[in-house]
């Protein structure tokens, strides 16, 4: 069960309340990570992990990134946390700093996936942008997007496919995606699977579930899910010209 998601705020409150009941006495020189460990990691029975802690523009407030992709904010003592977005006021309005931090985290996680684990389509000329696509071979809109790959490549967009069988190992597409990623010709097998053709059953040490877990960390709930070069996560299908326009490509 995922403790965070759209209702992450409420789940966070429940977990943090449980952790605060412990009220541990911390040594003065303990790090903030150590101070938060019992309330977040131990109280969640190790379902949650602290991925990163970094300062914010506020001197006494730190951003705490969890393995679920959730961002929390802590005071320097580690005794108080809150969930929500952090904004900066500017003459042009409010600037959401949390969104920028999420996008940065998305890029960091996406970049950690080596290219040999992805299925990549390269444009003939210089790549003007890379679009990372979490895909399911049984997804109707994934198939529609894949059908426009030549248009996307003509725009100079490099396509980087990662696996996201909706439902994980219980998905009807799971075995198909294993067969695709274990194929000697992944490009051909991916297209065949998206065309509804039966593939030979294959098995190997594939990255399919690692990609799926990453998608969950990014907050993906459906396919296709598109990660732009700036870390923006855009759910759902968009046609090739619209995607090119969003990428600043004419």
C-alpha positions as CSV (number, residue, x, y, z in Angstrom):
1,X,0.0,0.0,0.0
2,X,1.3,3.4,-0.9
3,X,1.2,5.7,2.2
4,X,1.4,8.8,0.0
5,X,-0.4,9.9,-3.1
6,X,-3.1,12.4,-3.8
7,X,-4.1,12.1,-0.1
8,X,-0.5,12.3,0.9
9,X,-1.1,15.2,3.3
10,X,-3.5,13.2,5.4
11,X,-1.3,10.1,5.4
12,X,1.6,12.2,6.3
13,X,-0.2,13.6,9.3
14,X,-1.2,10.1,10.5
15,X,2.4,8.8,10.3
16,X,3.9,11.9,11.8
17,X,1.4,11.9,14.6
18,X,2.4,8.3,15.4
19,X,6.1,9.2,15.3
20,X,5.7,12.2,17.5
21,X,4.2,10.0,20.3
22,X,7.6,8.5,20.7
23,X,9.2,11.8,21.6
24,X,12.8,10.6,21.5
25,X,15.5,12.5,23.2
26,X,18.1,13.4,20.6
27,X,21.7,14.3,21.3
28,X,22.5,17.9,20.5
29,X,25.0,17.0,17.7
30,X,22.6,14.5,15.9
31,X,22.0,15.3,12.3
32,X,18.5,16.3,11.2
33,X,18.3,13.0,9.2
34,X,18.9,11.1,12.4
35,X,16.3,13.1,14.3
36,X,13.7,12.5,11.6
37,X,14.5,8.8,11.2
38,X,12.4,7.4,14.0
39,X,9.3,9.5,13.3
40,X,9.3,8.9,9.5
41,X,11.1,5.6,8.8
42,X,10.6,3.6,11.9
43,X,7.0,4.7,12.5
44,X,6.1,3.7,8.9
45,X,7.6,0.2,9.4
46,X,10.3,1.1,6.9
47,X,7.7,1.8,4.1
48,X,9.1,5.3,3.9
49,X,12.7,6.4,3.5
50,X,14.4,9.8,3.6
51,X,16.0,10.3,0.2
52,X,17.3,13.8,0.5
53,X,17.4,16.7,2.9
54,X,18.4,20.1,1.7
55,X,18.1,23.7,3.0
56,X,15.4,26.1,1.7
57,X,15.6,29.9,1.3
58,X,14.2,30.0,4.9
59,X,17.1,29.8,7.3
60,X,15.5,27.3,9.7
61,X,13.4,25.3,7.3
62,X,14.6,22.2,5.4
63,X,13.1,20.3,2.6
64,X,12.7,16.5,3.2
65,X,12.3,14.3,0.1
66,X,10.8,10.8,0.7
67,X,11.1,7.7,-1.5
68,X,7.5,8.2,-2.4
69,X,8.3,11.5,-4.1
70,X,6.5,13.4,-1.4
71,X,8.1,16.6,-0.1
72,X,7.8,17.6,3.5
73,X,9.3,20.6,5.4
74,X,11.0,20.4,8.7
75,X,12.3,22.9,11.2
76,X,16.0,22.6,12.2
77,X,15.1,20.7,15.3
78,X,13.3,18.0,13.4
79,X,10.4,18.2,15.9
80,X,7.9,19.9,13.6
81,X,7.1,19.1,10.0
82,X,4.4,20.2,7.5
83,X,3.3,19.2,4.1
84,X,2.4,21.5,1.3
85,X,4.0,23.8,-1.3
86,X,6.6,26.5,-0.5
87,X,6.0,29.8,-2.3
88,X,8.2,32.9,-2.8
89,X,6.5,36.2,-3.4
90,X,7.7,38.1,-6.4
91,X,6.5,41.3,-8.2
92,X,4.9,39.0,-10.8
93,X,3.0,36.9,-8.3
94,X,3.7,33.7,-6.3
95,X,6.6,31.4,-7.4
96,X,6.1,27.8,-6.4
97,X,9.5,26.6,-5.2
98,X,8.2,23.1,-4.5
99,X,7.3,22.5,-8.1
100,X,10.8,23.4,-9.2
101,X,12.2,21.1,-6.6
102,X,10.0,18.2,-7.7
103,X,11.1,18.7,-11.3
104,X,14.7,18.7,-10.2
105,X,14.1,15.5,-8.3
106,X,12.3,14.0,-11.4
107,X,15.3,14.7,-13.6
108,X,17.7,13.2,-11.1
109,X,15.8,10.0,-10.9
110,X,15.2,9.8,-14.6
111,X,18.9,10.4,-15.3
112,X,19.8,7.5,-13.0
113,X,18.3,5.1,-15.5
114,X,21.0,4.0,-17.9
115,X,20.1,4.3,-21.6
116,X,20.7,0.6,-22.1
117,X,17.7,-0.1,-19.9
118,X,15.4,2.1,-22.0
119,X,14.1,1.7,-25.6
120,X,15.3,4.8,-27.4
121,X,14.4,6.1,-30.8
122,X,16.9,8.6,-32.2
123,X,16.1,11.3,-34.8
124,X,18.2,11.3,-37.9
125,X,19.7,14.7,-37.3
126,X,20.6,16.5,-34.1
127,X,18.3,15.8,-31.2
128,X,16.6,19.0,-30.1
129,X,15.0,17.5,-27.0
130,X,14.6,14.2,-25.2
131,X,11.1,13.1,-24.1
132,X,11.0,10.3,-21.6
133,X,7.8,8.2,-22.0
134,X,6.4,5.8,-19.4
135,X,4.4,3.3,-21.5
136,X,2.1,0.3,-21.3
137,X,1.8,-1.8,-24.4
138,X,-1.9,-2.4,-23.8
139,X,-2.7,1.3,-23.3
140,X,-4.8,2.8,-26.2
141,X,-3.3,6.3,-26.0
142,X,0.2,4.8,-25.6
143,X,-0.4,3.1,-28.9
144,X,-1.7,6.3,-30.5
145,X,1.4,8.2,-29.3
146,X,3.7,5.4,-30.6
147,X,2.0,5.6,-34.0
148,X,3.2,9.3,-34.2
149,X,6.8,8.4,-33.4
150,X,8.0,9.2,-36.9
151,X,6.5,12.7,-36.7
152,X,8.1,13.2,-33.3
153,X,11.5,12.1,-34.7
154,X,11.1,14.4,-37.7
155,X,10.7,17.3,-35.1
156,X,14.1,16.2,-33.7
157,X,12.6,14.7,-30.6
158,X,14.5,11.8,-29.0
159,X,12.1,9.3,-27.6
160,X,13.2,7.4,-24.5
161,X,10.7,4.7,-23.4
162,X,10.5,3.3,-19.9
163,X,8.1,0.5,-18.8
164,X,5.0,1.1,-16.8
165,X,2.7,-1.9,-16.8
166,X,-0.4,-0.5,-15.1
167,X,-0.9,-2.7,-12.0
168,X,2.7,-3.9,-11.8
169,X,3.2,-7.6,-11.8
170,X,-0.6,-8.1,-11.7
171,X,-1.1,-6.2,-15.0
172,X,-2.3,-8.1,-18.1
173,X,0.5,-6.4,-20.0
174,X,3.3,-7.4,-17.5
175,X,4.4,-10.6,-19.3
176,X,4.2,-8.8,-22.6
177,X,6.5,-6.0,-21.4
178,X,8.9,-8.5,-20.0
179,X,9.0,-10.1,-23.4
180,X,9.6,-6.8,-25.1
181,X,12.5,-5.8,-22.8
182,X,14.0,-9.3,-23.1
183,X,13.9,-9.2,-26.9
184,X,17.0,-9.0,-29.0
185,X,15.1,-6.3,-31.1
186,X,13.3,-4.2,-28.5
187,X,12.2,-1.6,-31.1
188,X,10.5,-4.2,-33.3
189,X,9.0,-6.1,-30.3
190,X,7.6,-2.9,-28.8
191,X,5.9,-1.9,-32.0
192,X,4.5,-5.5,-32.4
193,X,3.1,-5.5,-28.9
194,X,1.5,-2.1,-29.3
195,X,-0.1,-3.4,-32.5
196,X,-1.7,-6.2,-30.6
197,X,0.5,-8.9,-32.0
198,X,1.4,-11.9,-29.9
199,X,5.1,-12.1,-28.9
200,X,7.2,-15.2,-28.1
201,X,7.3,-15.6,-24.3
202,X,10.7,-14.4,-23.0
203,X,12.2,-14.0,-19.6
204,X,15.3,-12.3,-18.3
205,X,16.5,-9.9,-15.6
206,X,14.6,-7.0,-16.9
207,X,14.3,-3.4,-15.6
208,X,10.5,-3.4,-16.0
209,X,9.6,-3.4,-12.3
210,X,12.3,-0.9,-11.5
211,X,10.8,1.4,-14.1
212,X,7.4,0.8,-12.6
213,X,8.6,1.6,-9.1
214,X,10.3,4.8,-10.4
215,X,7.0,5.8,-12.0
216,X,5.2,5.4,-8.7
217,X,7.8,7.5,-7.0
218,X,7.2,10.3,-9.6
219,X,3.5,10.1,-8.9
220,X,2.5,8.4,-12.2
221,X,-1.0,6.9,-12.1
222,X,-1.7,6.2,-15.8
223,X,0.0,6.0,-19.2
224,X,1.4,7.5,-21.2
225,X,3.2,9.7,-18.8
226,X,5.7,12.2,-20.3
227,X,8.7,13.6,-18.6
228,X,10.0,16.8,-20.3
229,X,13.7,17.9,-20.3
230,X,13.0,20.4,-17.5
231,X,11.5,17.6,-15.3
232,X,7.9,18.5,-15.9
233,X,5.6,15.4,-15.6
234,X,2.7,15.6,-18.1
235,X,0.1,12.8,-17.8
236,X,-1.8,11.6,-20.9
237,X,-1.6,11.7,-24.6
238,X,-0.7,14.8,-26.7
239,X,-0.3,14.8,-30.5
240,X,3.1,15.3,-32.1
241,X,2.7,19.0,-33.1
242,X,1.5,19.9,-29.5
243,X,4.4,18.1,-27.9
244,X,6.8,19.9,-30.2
245,X,5.3,23.2,-29.4
246,X,5.6,22.5,-25.6
247,X,9.2,21.6,-26.2
248,X,9.8,24.9,-28.0
249,X,10.4,23.2,-31.3
250,X,8.9,24.7,-34.5
